[in-house]
């Protein structure tokens, strides 16, 4: 008789666990990256009554149920967070807690803390690779991602410049229209801007001289303001002659800058591929475009995550540079992971060794920027399970009631 109670009690205990699992799933209906858990029941070793052909097996109830987390893909939802990320496919973000324990998560709602560390919503440090010189090495060991929130992008001095300019073929030598000047801004090694002036002077039919000058105030002791000079020749169709094109690029040598920047040589390109950038037609002299490849130093104005897990900083100078990359871990048997709270999972002795690498490699999924992965809990499924478990619980409680009534009847017989 007591076996009846034990069997029913095992059912009540197992079903109480099952209802708790359903409750936990429903509680995490809106938890980012949460994976729904199911309950698996198994019977206990039974006892055998009788011998031979009349054997009768009587079960001893149900054992403590196992819970299994199913790593199905959750819906990807667009967000406005600069560091929000979701994984499309397999893999986990890698994080480190304050106890220096490496954990894994599918929740990509990341932010920057006051020190520039990329952290989870609950403060764990996101792991990846910090860039060196604008590039990352995902084959190296992953570490805390630190964004240089107050970083300065070094200046890049001008090495090449060009002008798309037309010189008036109808200009008269010695007249005002025979001289034309155009300014071009260039950058020195410290990021300072200097305005070069290119002056064209017509010297004859299809012939022009040019001189490039820099303001005397930019040079030590006034300096020599002319930094380049030469001549240009054109054919009857207004195009530079082969001899002139052969002089491209013109070298502009700047030395003795007052701000202490190093001397530099700038290549003035007269052609772009096969296209002449300086022409001579019967139109008013004028510049249609100028370009140069230098950049001034700049402060970080914005940092954001891009697809693939790259973290890119934008600078006030207009430059942008990669400053880091998120790491992903591939675990062959993710069902062996255990939840440790805060949307994090930890490995167990049964877990395969995590393989850490970049997004989209080694079977790892793709990181999608500006998105988050929704919970995989299905409310209809959970409500159905809840009804089923409740009915099973009621049925097991009736077994106890029936067993109690039988025991009462037996006691009455004894009396």
C-alpha positions as CSV (number, residue, x, y, z in Angstrom):
1,X,0.0,0.0,0.0
2,X,2.8,2.4,0.8
3,X,4.2,1.8,-2.7
4,X,1.0,3.4,-4.0
5,X,1.7,6.6,-2.1
6,X,5.4,6.7,-3.1
7,X,4.5,6.2,-6.7
8,X,1.9,9.0,-6.7
9,X,4.1,11.3,-4.7
10,X,6.9,10.8,-7.4
11,X,4.4,11.9,-10.0
12,X,3.3,14.9,-8.0
13,X,6.9,16.0,-7.5
14,X,7.8,15.5,-11.2
15,X,4.8,17.4,-12.3
16,X,5.5,20.2,-9.9
17,X,8.9,20.5,-11.6
18,X,7.3,20.5,-15.0
19,X,4.9,23.3,-14.0
20,X,7.8,25.3,-12.7
21,X,9.6,24.8,-16.1
22,X,6.5,26.1,-17.9
23,X,6.2,29.0,-15.6
24,X,9.9,29.9,-16.2
25,X,9.4,29.7,-19.9
26,X,6.4,32.0,-19.7
27,X,8.2,34.4,-17.4
28,X,11.0,34.7,-20.1
29,X,8.5,35.2,-22.9
30,X,10.2,38.6,-23.7
31,X,13.7,37.8,-22.6
32,X,16.3,38.6,-25.3
33,X,17.9,35.4,-26.7
34,X,16.1,33.1,-24.3
35,X,15.7,29.5,-25.4
36,X,12.6,27.6,-24.4
37,X,13.1,24.5,-22.1
38,X,11.1,21.3,-22.2
39,X,10.7,18.5,-19.6
40,X,11.5,14.9,-20.3
41,X,10.1,12.2,-17.9
42,X,11.4,8.7,-17.3
43,X,10.1,5.8,-15.2
44,X,11.8,4.4,-12.1
45,X,13.0,0.8,-11.9
46,X,10.0,-1.4,-11.5
47,X,9.4,-4.3,-9.1
48,X,8.5,-7.8,-10.1
49,X,5.7,-9.7,-8.5
50,X,5.3,-13.4,-9.0
51,X,7.5,-15.8,-11.0
52,X,7.5,-17.7,-14.2
53,X,4.7,-17.1,-16.7
54,X,2.7,-15.1,-14.2
55,X,5.3,-12.3,-13.8
56,X,3.7,-9.0,-13.1
57,X,5.7,-5.7,-13.4
58,X,4.7,-2.9,-11.1
59,X,6.3,0.5,-11.6
60,X,7.8,2.6,-8.8
61,X,6.7,5.9,-10.3
62,X,8.5,8.5,-12.3
63,X,12.0,9.8,-11.7
64,X,13.1,13.4,-11.3
65,X,12.5,14.9,-14.8
66,X,15.3,16.1,-17.0
67,X,15.1,19.6,-18.6
68,X,16.3,20.2,-22.1
69,X,17.0,23.6,-23.6
70,X,16.3,23.7,-27.4
71,X,18.6,26.0,-29.4
72,X,16.2,26.8,-32.2
73,X,16.6,30.1,-34.1
74,X,14.6,33.0,-32.6
75,X,13.0,35.7,-34.6
76,X,15.4,38.6,-35.5
77,X,13.9,42.0,-34.6
78,X,15.3,45.4,-35.7
79,X,16.3,47.8,-33.0
80,X,17.9,51.2,-32.7
81,X,20.7,50.3,-30.4
82,X,24.2,51.2,-31.7
83,X,25.7,47.9,-30.2
84,X,22.7,45.6,-30.5
85,X,23.5,42.3,-32.2
86,X,21.8,39.0,-33.0
87,X,23.2,35.7,-34.3
88,X,21.6,34.3,-37.4
89,X,22.6,30.6,-37.1
90,X,24.7,28.7,-34.6
91,X,27.0,30.1,-32.0
92,X,27.2,32.2,-28.9
93,X,28.6,35.5,-27.9
94,X,31.4,35.1,-25.4
95,X,31.4,37.1,-22.2
96,X,33.5,37.2,-19.0
97,X,32.0,37.9,-15.5
98,X,33.6,39.6,-12.6
99,X,34.7,36.2,-11.3
100,X,36.8,35.8,-14.5
101,X,34.6,33.0,-15.6
102,X,34.0,32.6,-19.4
103,X,30.3,32.4,-20.2
104,X,28.2,32.2,-23.3
105,X,25.0,34.0,-24.4
106,X,22.6,34.6,-27.3
107,X,21.5,38.0,-25.9
108,X,23.3,40.7,-27.8
109,X,21.9,43.8,-26.1
110,X,25.3,45.3,-25.4
111,X,26.4,48.8,-24.3
112,X,29.5,50.7,-23.5
113,X,30.4,51.4,-19.8
114,X,32.2,54.5,-18.5
115,X,35.6,53.0,-19.3
116,X,34.8,52.1,-22.9
117,X,34.4,48.4,-22.2
118,X,31.7,46.7,-24.2
119,X,29.4,45.0,-21.7
120,X,26.1,43.1,-21.5
121,X,23.0,44.5,-20.0
122,X,24.0,42.9,-16.7
123,X,27.7,44.0,-16.7
124,X,29.6,41.1,-18.1
125,X,32.5,42.0,-20.4
126,X,32.0,41.1,-24.1
127,X,34.9,39.2,-25.6
128,X,36.5,39.7,-29.0
129,X,39.6,41.3,-30.6
130,X,40.8,44.9,-30.3
131,X,42.1,46.4,-33.5
132,X,45.7,47.4,-34.0
133,X,46.2,50.1,-36.7
134,X,42.6,49.6,-37.9
135,X,42.8,45.8,-38.4
136,X,41.9,42.9,-36.1
137,X,43.4,39.4,-35.8
138,X,40.6,37.0,-35.1
139,X,43.1,34.1,-34.9
140,X,44.5,35.5,-31.7
141,X,43.2,35.1,-28.2
142,X,39.9,36.9,-27.4
143,X,39.9,39.5,-24.6
144,X,37.7,42.3,-23.3
145,X,36.7,44.7,-26.1
146,X,37.6,48.2,-25.2
147,X,36.6,51.1,-27.4
148,X,38.8,54.2,-27.2
149,X,35.9,56.5,-26.5
150,X,38.2,59.6,-26.2
151,X,40.5,58.4,-28.9
152,X,42.1,60.7,-31.5
153,X,42.6,59.6,-35.1
154,X,46.2,60.6,-36.2
155,X,46.6,63.0,-39.1
156,X,47.5,61.7,-42.5
157,X,49.5,64.2,-44.6
158,X,48.6,64.9,-48.2
159,X,50.5,62.8,-50.6
160,X,48.5,63.4,-53.8
161,X,46.4,66.3,-55.1
162,X,44.7,67.2,-58.3
163,X,42.7,70.0,-60.0
164,X,40.1,69.6,-62.7
165,X,40.7,73.0,-64.4
166,X,40.1,74.6,-67.8
167,X,42.3,77.4,-69.0
168,X,40.7,79.9,-71.4
169,X,42.3,79.4,-74.9
170,X,40.9,82.8,-75.9
171,X,42.9,84.7,-73.2
172,X,45.3,87.4,-74.4
173,X,48.9,87.3,-73.2
174,X,49.5,90.2,-70.9
175,X,45.8,90.8,-70.2
176,X,43.9,90.1,-67.0
177,X,42.3,87.0,-68.5
178,X,45.7,85.5,-69.1
179,X,46.2,84.8,-65.4
180,X,44.1,82.4,-63.4
181,X,44.6,81.3,-59.7
182,X,43.0,78.4,-57.9
183,X,43.3,77.4,-54.2
184,X,43.9,73.9,-53.0
185,X,43.8,72.9,-49.3
186,X,46.4,70.3,-48.1
187,X,47.2,68.7,-44.8
188,X,50.6,68.5,-43.1
189,X,51.9,65.7,-40.8
190,X,50.4,67.3,-37.7
191,X,47.0,67.6,-39.3
192,X,47.1,71.4,-39.9
193,X,45.6,72.8,-43.1
194,X,47.5,74.9,-45.6
195,X,46.1,76.6,-48.6
196,X,48.3,76.3,-51.7
197,X,47.6,78.6,-54.6
198,X,48.1,77.4,-58.1
199,X,48.6,80.3,-60.6
200,X,48.4,79.8,-64.3
201,X,49.8,82.4,-66.7
202,X,49.4,82.3,-70.5
203,X,52.8,82.8,-72.2
204,X,51.8,82.2,-75.8
205,X,49.5,80.2,-78.1
206,X,48.7,76.9,-76.4
207,X,51.3,77.6,-73.8
208,X,50.9,78.4,-70.0
209,X,53.3,78.6,-67.1
210,X,52.2,77.6,-63.6
211,X,53.5,78.4,-60.1
212,X,52.4,76.9,-56.8
213,X,52.8,79.0,-53.7
214,X,52.2,78.7,-49.9
215,X,51.5,81.7,-47.6
216,X,54.6,83.1,-46.1
217,X,52.9,83.1,-42.7
218,X,52.9,79.3,-42.8
219,X,56.7,79.1,-43.0
220,X,59.5,79.9,-40.7
221,X,61.0,83.4,-41.2
222,X,58.7,84.0,-44.1
223,X,60.5,81.3,-46.1
224,X,60.3,80.7,-49.8
225,X,56.7,80.8,-50.8
226,X,57.0,79.2,-54.2
227,X,57.0,75.5,-53.8
228,X,56.7,74.4,-57.5
229,X,56.7,75.8,-61.0
230,X,56.7,74.7,-64.6
231,X,55.0,75.0,-68.0
232,X,52.1,73.4,-69.8
233,X,51.6,72.9,-73.5
234,X,48.4,72.1,-75.4
235,X,47.6,70.8,-78.9
236,X,45.1,72.4,-81.2
237,X,42.3,70.4,-79.7
238,X,42.8,71.8,-76.2
239,X,44.5,68.7,-74.7
240,X,47.8,68.6,-73.0
241,X,50.6,67.5,-75.3
242,X,52.4,64.1,-74.7
243,X,55.4,66.0,-73.4
244,X,53.4,67.8,-70.8
245,X,51.6,64.6,-69.7
246,X,54.9,63.0,-69.3
247,X,55.8,65.5,-66.6
248,X,52.9,64.2,-64.4
249,X,52.9,64.2,-61.5
250,X,54.4,67.5,-60.6
251,X,56.3,67.4,-57.3
252,X,55.4,70.1,-54.8
253,X,58.1,70.2,-52.0
254,X,57.1,72.0,-48.8
255,X,59.8,72.6,-46.1
256,X,60.2,74.7,-43.0
257,X,56.6,74.8,-41.8
258,X,56.1,77.1,-38.9
259,X,54.1,74.6,-36.9
260,X,57.0,72.2,-36.8
261,X,55.4,69.6,-39.1
262,X,57.9,67.5,-41.1
263,X,58.8,68.4,-44.7
264,X,56.6,66.8,-47.3
265,X,56.4,66.2,-51.0
266,X,53.0,66.3,-52.7
267,X,52.3,64.8,-56.1
268,X,50.1,67.0,-58.2
269,X,48.5,64.7,-60.7
270,X,47.8,66.3,-64.1
271,X,46.0,63.2,-65.4
272,X,43.6,60.6,-64.0
273,X,44.3,57.5,-65.9
274,X,43.9,58.6,-69.6
275,X,41.8,61.7,-68.7
276,X,43.5,65.1,-68.8
277,X,42.6,67.1,-65.7
278,X,44.0,70.3,-67.2
279,X,42.4,71.4,-70.5
280,X,42.5,74.5,-72.7
281,X,39.2,75.4,-74.4
282,X,37.5,78.7,-75.4
283,X,35.7,79.0,-72.1
284,X,36.3,81.1,-69.1
285,X,39.1,79.7,-66.9
286,X,37.8,77.8,-63.9
287,X,38.1,74.8,-61.6
288,X,35.4,72.2,-61.5
289,X,36.9,70.0,-58.8
290,X,39.8,69.6,-56.5
291,X,41.0,66.7,-54.4
292,X,43.7,65.7,-52.0
293,X,44.2,62.5,-49.9
294,X,45.3,64.0,-46.6
295,X,43.1,63.9,-43.4
296,X,43.3,66.0,-40.3
297,X,43.4,64.6,-36.8
298,X,39.9,63.9,-35.5
299,X,38.1,63.0,-32.3
300,X,35.7,60.0,-32.2
301,X,32.2,61.2,-32.8
302,X,30.4,57.9,-33.1
303,X,31.0,54.2,-32.5
304,X,28.7,51.5,-33.8
305,X,28.5,47.8,-34.6
306,X,28.4,46.5,-38.2
307,X,27.3,43.2,-39.7
308,X,29.9,40.6,-39.1
309,X,30.7,42.0,-35.6
310,X,33.1,44.7,-36.6
311,X,33.1,47.8,-34.3
312,X,33.7,50.9,-36.3
313,X,34.6,54.4,-35.0
314,X,33.8,57.6,-37.0
315,X,36.0,60.7,-36.4
316,X,35.3,64.4,-36.7
317,X,37.8,64.4,-39.6
318,X,35.4,62.3,-41.7
319,X,37.6,59.1,-41.3
320,X,36.3,55.9,-40.0
321,X,38.3,53.0,-38.6
322,X,37.8,49.5,-37.2
323,X,38.5,49.4,-33.5
324,X,37.4,45.9,-32.6
325,X,35.4,42.7,-33.5
326,X,33.1,40.5,-31.6
327,X,34.0,36.8,-31.1
328,X,31.6,33.9,-31.5
329,X,31.9,30.5,-29.9
330,X,30.8,27.3,-31.5
331,X,29.8,24.4,-29.2
332,X,28.9,21.1,-30.8
333,X,26.5,20.0,-28.0
334,X,24.9,23.2,-26.7
335,X,22.2,21.2,-24.9
336,X,24.9,20.4,-22.3
337,X,25.2,24.0,-21.2
338,X,23.6,25.1,-18.0
339,X,22.0,28.4,-17.2
340,X,23.7,30.6,-14.6
341,X,21.3,33.6,-14.8
342,X,21.6,37.0,-16.5
343,X,21.0,35.3,-19.9
344,X,24.3,33.5,-19.6
345,X,25.2,29.8,-20.0
346,X,28.2,27.9,-18.6
347,X,29.8,24.7,-19.9
348,X,29.7,21.4,-18.0
349,X,32.0,18.4,-18.0
350,X,29.8,17.0,-20.7
351,X,30.2,20.1,-23.0
352,X,32.5,19.9,-26.1
353,X,35.4,22.4,-26.1
354,X,34.1,25.8,-27.3
355,X,35.8,26.9,-30.6
356,X,36.1,30.7,-30.7
357,X,36.4,32.6,-33.9
358,X,34.9,35.3,-36.1
359,X,31.4,35.5,-37.4
360,X,30.6,33.4,-40.4
361,X,33.6,31.1,-40.0
362,X,33.9,27.5,-38.8
363,X,30.2,26.8,-38.9
364,X,29.5,29.9,-36.7
365,X,26.4,32.0,-37.6
366,X,26.4,35.6,-38.9
367,X,26.3,38.5,-36.6
368,X,23.5,41.0,-37.6
369,X,24.0,44.5,-36.4
370,X,21.1,46.6,-35.1
371,X,19.0,43.6,-34.3
372,X,18.1,41.3,-31.3
373,X,17.0,37.7,-31.2
374,X,13.6,37.2,-29.6
375,X,12.8,34.5,-27.1
376,X,11.8,31.1,-28.6
377,X,8.9,30.6,-26.1
378,X,5.6,29.8,-27.8
379,X,2.8,30.8,-25.5
380,X,0.2,28.4,-27.1
381,X,2.5,25.5,-26.6
382,X,3.2,26.5,-23.0
383,X,-0.5,26.9,-22.1
384,X,-1.2,23.4,-23.6
385,X,1.6,21.9,-21.6
386,X,0.3,23.7,-18.5
387,X,-3.2,22.2,-18.9
388,X,-1.7,18.7,-19.5
389,X,0.5,18.9,-16.4
390,X,-2.3,20.2,-14.3
391,X,-4.6,17.3,-15.2
392,X,-1.8,14.8,-14.6
393,X,-1.2,16.4,-11.2
394,X,-4.9,16.0,-10.4
395,X,-4.8,12.4,-11.5
396,X,-1.8,11.6,-9.2
397,X,-3.5,13.3,-6.3
398,X,-6.6,11.0,-6.9
399,X,-4.3,8.0,-6.6
400,X,-3.3,9.2,-3.1
401,X,-6.9,9.8,-2.2
402,X,-7.9,6.3,-3.4
403,X,-5.0,4.7,-1.6
404,X,-6.0,6.5,1.5
405,X,-9.5,5.3,1.2
406,X,-8.4,1.7,0.7
407,X,-6.1,2.0,3.8
408,X,-9.1,3.3,5.8
409,X,-11.2,0.3,4.6
410,X,-8.5,-2.1,5.7
411,X,-8.3,-0.5,9.1
412,X,-12.1,-0.9,9.5
413,X,-11.8,-4.6,8.8
414,X,-9.2,-5.0,11.4
415,X,-11.4,-3.3,14.0
